[in-house]
Amino acid sequence: MTKRIRNASLIAASAVVLGLTAPVAASASTPAAAKSLGWKKCEGTGLDPRQRCATVSVPMDYADPDGPQIEIAVSRIRSENPDARRGALLLIPGGPGGDSMNDPSGKGQKLPQSVRNAYDLIGFAPRGMAPSTAVDCGLEQRDLARTTLLPWPAPDGSVDATMAAGKRMADACARNGGELIRHISTLNEARDLDRVRAALGERKVSAWGVSYGTYVGAAYLQLFPQRTDRVVLDSNDHPDPVHAERAWLAAFERGAEDNFPEFAKWASAPGNPDRLAGTAAEVRPLFLGLAARLDREPIPWPGANPAELNGNVLRQSMLDSFYDPDDYPALARLIRAAQQGTVPPAPAGPPEAVLQNVTAVAAATICNDADWPSDPAVYRKGVAESRAKYPLTGGMPRNAMPCAAWPWEPREAPVHVTDRGPANVLMVQNERDVATPLSGALKLREALGRRAVMVTNDSTGHDAYLDNGTACGDATVSRFLATGKRPAADLYCE
């Protein structure tokens, strides 16, 4: 899923063997259709003055294309060299519950000049996300807590409170979410992207999908293979067609284990002002012991949600910090404060309206994509097994989401990723990624088969390309986007 609610990440060859893609028609000029979108100045602060925004109308229900329509907000920064322009690069956000509206002004500007010359950078807000036609479940404040949104069980492993919270949340979404909440799904997001492609006047589009965006990108590859140009999937989700959404939750088991040794080495390094222990081997029992103590004796934390530092809040803080090693100090300082019976100032969160919107879209996507068991016994068994095998994550990755009480069945089968289609995909993946671990990425690599080549970085953190990856990996992805050249085989970057 996304980092701290932001995420926490993805999204026809004429020379398939070489991985070189065919030129796109009218590549040296902005397509005429794009001019009809009514581009205007984007709302917000800190944006690149070149960024413009528009909306694209799409069916709320693709089974009824002439029925009610909704709006998808899109943003754009044009190619910086029209003579070198190849087409449009969709920036597909993580989540579910993320958007890329500001990404042309943000991470898009980290792209090398050759890539910014080759593409118009296109951001968007997925269906249900403001400023697109938005949804809101009107959840209770307690159900917006981070340790409720990710289903942490009780200290003794009980799932009763989680099942009750899931029922409250599902009922609220059914009561307040309107008709649109039933039509939010990964497949519909992919269909919306093809409507965006058409509105831009592009015969094909390229894409950079991150985290959950890799699952959206994979869905687009399946639905519209011949409309894809160059596709980068970064920090890759597990592709399992039945348990795709449950797999990302379960991924935290492996992801935490992959990352904790790196944190332990850092937290025991001599000279580290936030050092926690004399050796790396001491850090794990220190953390587990403190979490267990906080399970029994939580520390009041005014202004936080929940208003206490308990074991699950500490475990969730661990997961959050593992998205980026730059956040290790914050975790270490929280641990040191808790050892002394104190807490730092309560962390600032997003405005409630934003959190309500993000949570509604996330829940709708996860629950509409695939069916979840409703029997609490399934989750009791899974949580017990997970707690025994993966104590760092306390059973959370196999617990119940609101989907266990979701009032609607999925309208269609989940995405089934195959190797059918152009060989125009480059995957990039960090070896130690808490949210989308290498084990799941290898499953997606296997499913895509000859369509993909994968770059694996000897690196730690989420978001591989231009963030927590390697110079070798970044150069490989940039070269692919700019020229279409992929490695001849899977590549390991140290």
URVEN-V935269 format. One record per pair of residues at least 12 apart in sequence whose C-alpha atoms are under 8 Angstrom apart, sorted by the first residue. I is the first residue (numbers start at 0). J is the second residue. Records with the same first field share a line. If there is no record, write none. Layout:
I=J / J
This chain:
0=93 / 94 / 95 / 210 / 211 / 247 / 248 / 434
1=93 / 94 / 95 / 96 / 97 / 210 / 211
2=319 / 322
3=319
4=94 / 96 / 97 / 354 / 357
5=93 / 94 / 96 / 97
6=92 / 93 / 94 / 97
7=93 / 94 / 210 / 211 / 322 / 434 / 461
8=92 / 93 / 94 / 208 / 209 / 210 / 211 / 212 / 213 / 233 / 234 / 235 / 236 / 435 / 461 / 462
9=90 / 91 / 92 / 93 / 206 / 207 / 208 / 209 / 210 / 211 / 212 / 213 / 214 / 215 / 216 / 217 / 230 / 231 / 232 / 233 / 234 / 235
10=90 / 91 / 206 / 207 / 208 / 209 / 212 / 213 / 214 / 215 / 216 / 217 / 230 / 231 / 232 / 233
11=224 / 225 / 226 / 227 / 228 / 420 / 421 / 422 / 423
12=228 / 421 / 422 / 423
15=421 / 422 / 423
16=422
17=484 / 485 / 487
18=422 / 423 / 483 / 484 / 485
19=423 / 482 / 483 / 484 / 485
20=228 / 229 / 423 / 483
21=228
22=85
23=85 / 86 / 202 / 203 / 228
24=202
26=83 / 84 / 85 / 86
27=81 / 82 / 83 / 84 / 85
28=81 / 82 / 84
29=81
30=199 / 200 / 201
31=200
32=198 / 199 / 200
33=198 / 199 / 200
36=53 / 54 / 55 / 198 / 199
37=53
38=51 / 52 / 53
39=51 / 52 / 53
40=52
41=74
46=101 / 104 / 105
47=104
49=76 / 77
50=74 / 75 / 76 / 77 / 103 / 104
51=74 / 75 / 76
52=72 / 73 / 74 / 75
53=72 / 73 / 74
54=70 / 71 / 72 / 73 / 131
55=70 / 71 / 72 / 73 / 194 / 195 / 198
56=68 / 69 / 70 / 71
57=69 / 70 / 71 / 191 / 194
59=179 / 182
60=182
61=187
69=126 / 131 / 132
70=126 / 131 / 132
71=123 / 124 / 125 / 126 / 130 / 131 / 132 / 191
72=100 / 123 / 124 / 125 / 130 / 131
73=100 / 121 / 122 / 123 / 124
74=100 / 101 / 103 / 121 / 122 / 123
75=103 / 119 / 120 / 121 / 122
76=103 / 104 / 119 / 120 / 121
77=118 / 119 / 120
78=115 / 116 / 117 / 118 / 119 / 120
79=115 / 116 / 117
80=115 / 116 / 117
81=116
83=116 / 117
84=116 / 117 / 118 / 119
85=117 / 118
86=117 / 118 / 119 / 201 / 203 / 204 / 205
87=118 / 119 / 120 / 121 / 201 / 204 / 205
88=118 / 119 / 120 / 121 / 204 / 205 / 206 / 207
89=120 / 121 / 122 / 204 / 205 / 206 / 207 / 208
90=102 / 103 / 120 / 121 / 122 / 123 / 206 / 207 / 208
91=122 / 123 / 206 / 207 / 208 / 209 / 212 / 213 / 215 / 216
92=208 / 209 / 210 / 211 / 212
93=208 / 209 / 210 / 211 / 212 / 213
94=210 / 211 / 212 / 361
95=211 / 357 / 360 / 361 / 364 / 365
96=128 / 356 / 357 / 358 / 359 / 360 / 361
97=124 / 125 / 128 / 357
98=122 / 123 / 124 / 125 / 128
99=122 / 123 / 124
100=122 / 123 / 124
101=122
102=122
103=120 / 121 / 122
107=120
109=465
110=465 / 477
111=477
113=481
114=477 / 480 / 481
117=481
125=188
126=183 / 188 / 191
127=179 / 180 / 183 / 356 / 360
128=356 / 357 / 360
129=356
133=356
134=176 / 177 / 179 / 180 / 356 / 359 / 360
135=172 / 175 / 176 / 355 / 356 / 359 / 360
136=168 / 171 / 172 / 173 / 174 / 175 / 176 / 355 / 356 / 359
137=171 / 172 / 175 / 355
138=168 / 171 / 172 / 355
141=304 / 305
142=164 / 168
143=304 / 354 / 355 / 358
144=304 / 305
145=304 / 312 / 315
146=311 / 312 / 315
147=161 / 164
148=358 / 400
149=395 / 400
150=395 / 396 / 398 / 399 / 400
151=311 / 393 / 394 / 395 / 398
152=382 / 393 / 394 / 395 / 398
154=294 / 310
156=379 / 382 / 383 / 386 / 393 / 394
157=379
158=375 / 378 / 379 / 398 / 399
159=375
161=398 / 399 / 400
162=375 / 399 / 400 / 401 / 403
164=401
165=399 / 400 / 401 / 402 / 403 / 404
166=401 / 403 / 404 / 405
168=401
169=401 / 402 / 404 / 405 / 406
170=405 / 406
172=359
173=406
176=359
180=359 / 360 / 363
181=363 / 367 / 407
182=367
183=360 / 363 / 364 / 367
184=363 / 364 / 365 / 367 / 368
185=214 / 215 / 218 / 364 / 368 / 414
186=215 / 218 / 219 / 413 / 414
188=215
189=215 / 216 / 218 / 219 / 222
190=219 / 222
192=219
193=219 / 223
202=226
203=225 / 226 / 227 / 228
204=226 / 227 / 228 / 229
205=227 / 228 / 229 / 230
206=227 / 228 / 229 / 230 / 231
207=230 / 231 / 232 / 233
208=230 / 231 / 232 / 233
209=232 / 233 / 234 / 235 / 462
210=233 / 234 / 235 / 236 / 434 / 435 / 462
211=235 / 236
212=232
213=232 / 233 / 234 / 235 / 236
214=235 / 236 / 237 / 238
216=230 / 232
217=416
218=414 / 415 / 416
220=420
221=414 / 415 / 416 / 417 / 419 / 420
224=420 / 421
225=420 / 421
227=423
228=423
229=423 / 424 / 425 / 479 / 480 / 483
230=423 / 424 / 425
231=424 / 425 / 426 / 427 / 476
232=424 / 425 / 426 / 427
233=426 / 427 / 428 / 462 / 463 / 464
234=426 / 427 / 428 / 429 / 432 / 435 / 436 / 440 / 461 / 462 / 463
235=426 / 427 / 428 / 435 / 436 / 437 / 439 / 440 / 443
236=435 / 439 / 440 / 443
237=435 / 439 / 440 / 442 / 443
238=414 / 415 / 416 / 439 / 442 / 443 / 446
239=415
240=413 / 414 / 415 / 416
241=369 / 370 / 412 / 413
242=369
243=369 / 413
244=365 / 368 / 369
245=397
247=434 / 435
248=396 / 397
249=396 / 397
250=396 / 433 / 434 / 435 / 436 / 439
251=318 / 392 / 396 / 433 / 434 / 435 / 436
252=385 / 389 / 391 / 392 / 396
253=433 / 436
254=431 / 432 / 433 / 434 / 435 / 436
255=318 / 321 / 391 / 392 / 433
256=389 / 391
257=431 / 432 / 433 / 436
258=321 / 431 / 432 / 433 / 459
259=283
260=279
261=459
262=321 / 324 / 327
263=279 / 280 / 282 / 283
264=278 / 279
265=279
266=279 / 282 / 331
267=279 / 282
273=328 / 331 / 332
274=331
275=331 / 335
286=334
287=390 / 391
289=310 / 334 / 337 / 338
290=309 / 310 / 311 / 313 / 314
291=310
292=310
293=308 / 309 / 310
294=309 / 310 / 311
296=309
297=309 / 310
298=337 / 340 / 341 / 342
300=342 / 345
301=345
302=345
303=345 / 346
308=342
311=393
313=334
314=391 / 392 / 393
316=330
317=330
318=433
321=432 / 433 / 460 / 461
322=432 / 433 / 434 / 460 / 461
323=459 / 460 / 461 / 467
324=459 / 460
362=401 / 402
365=402
366=401 / 402 / 405 / 409
367=407 / 408 / 409 / 410
368=409 / 411 / 412 / 413
369=409 / 412 / 413
370=402 / 408 / 409
371=402 / 403
372=403
373=403 / 404
374=403
378=397 / 398 / 399
379=398
381=394 / 397 / 398
382=394 / 395 / 396 / 397 / 398
385=397
416=443 / 446 / 447
417=446 / 447 / 448
418=446 / 447 / 448 / 449 / 450
419=447 / 450
420=450
421=450
422=449 / 450 / 451
423=450 / 451
424=450 / 451 / 452
425=451 / 452 / 453 / 454 / 476 / 479 / 485
426=444 / 451 / 452 / 453 / 454
427=453 / 454 / 455 / 456 / 463 / 464 / 472 / 476
428=440 / 453 / 454 / 455 / 456 / 463 / 468
429=455 / 456 / 457 / 458 / 459 / 460 / 461 / 462 / 463 / 467 / 468
430=455 / 456 / 457 / 458 / 459
431=457 / 458 / 459 / 460
432=459 / 460 / 461
433=460 / 461
434=461
435=461
452=485 / 486 / 487 / 488 / 489 / 490
453=488 / 489 / 490
454=472 / 489 / 490 / 491 / 492
455=472 / 489 / 490 / 491 / 492
456=468 / 469 / 472 / 491 / 492 / 493
457=469 / 491 / 492 / 493
458=493
464=476
469=492 / 493
471=492 / 493
472=492
